Amino acid sequence: MKPEARKPLLAGNWKLHNTLAESRALATALRDGLPAGSRAEVVVAPVFTALTSVAEALRGSSIGLGAQDCYFEPRGAFTGEVSPALLLDAGCSHVIVGHSERRELFGDTDALVAKKLRAVLAAGMTPIVCVGESLAEREAGKAQARVSDQVRAALLGLAAAELERVVVAYEPIWAIGTGRTASAADAQEIHGLIRRLLGEFGGTALAERVRILYGGSVKAANAAELLAEIDIDGALVGGASLEARSFLDIVKAAG
């Protein structure tokens, strides 16, 4: 059985979608449609420009606000960047760092992801740090080694109190936006590896309290099977979070 401390977390990453009006409409539909008595924690991550609009639409609800990325410096001559302090000021409680698209398209290195994660923690928010292997790495039998390297680079050296505040999201790159999904058994294998690594950093008891999400073409049809695995504590949802009904159906699958 999963510990009570590992409350299911469903995070919707809206990526580069939705105008202000569309963002407000989606947030409102989620707020109004959230199942009564749901035990899941729900977070949505709109584009930067929509953060305050979505925060206002969600006001008074239990749905949290997340950002899709941040920079690690608090202020300065960093044109185009947004600091954790500014995200906190906009109403954010969570920040995604190290998403595969940031790593693959924008050159975020393991070292940069680690800096961002620590900056999010220092600002008092929850980092959702993403790790995952490419198709080539999986086919070469290097999936576990790649994920282990990413987890170690992001988390090694954190104090126990910091580590306990982190959420890890395993997202096999080959399953993001492709319609392909890792089997529940495949996902559980990597989630189990991540939890063992967490145990090495902070001890078994702490590792049992840290939440690990699965991301990669999660939808209502496969959510229940994935979430039933012992080490899968929720989902980082992309495309299916852009439509209220499909995302709420995933929330329902979490109980």
Secondary structure, 3 states (H helix, E strand, C coil): CCCCCCCCEEEEECCCCCCHHHHHHHHHHHHHHCCCCCCCEEEEECCHHHHHHHHHHHCCCCCEEEECCCCCCCCCCCCCCCCHHHHHHCCCCEEEECCHHHHHHHCCCHHHHHHHHHHHHHCCCEEEEEECCCHHHHHCCCHHHHHHHHHHHHHCCCCHHHHCCCEEEECCHHHCCCCCCCCHHHHHHHHHHHHHHHHHHHCHHHHCCCCEEEECCCCHHHHHHHHCCCCCCEEEECHHHHCHHHHHHHHHHCC
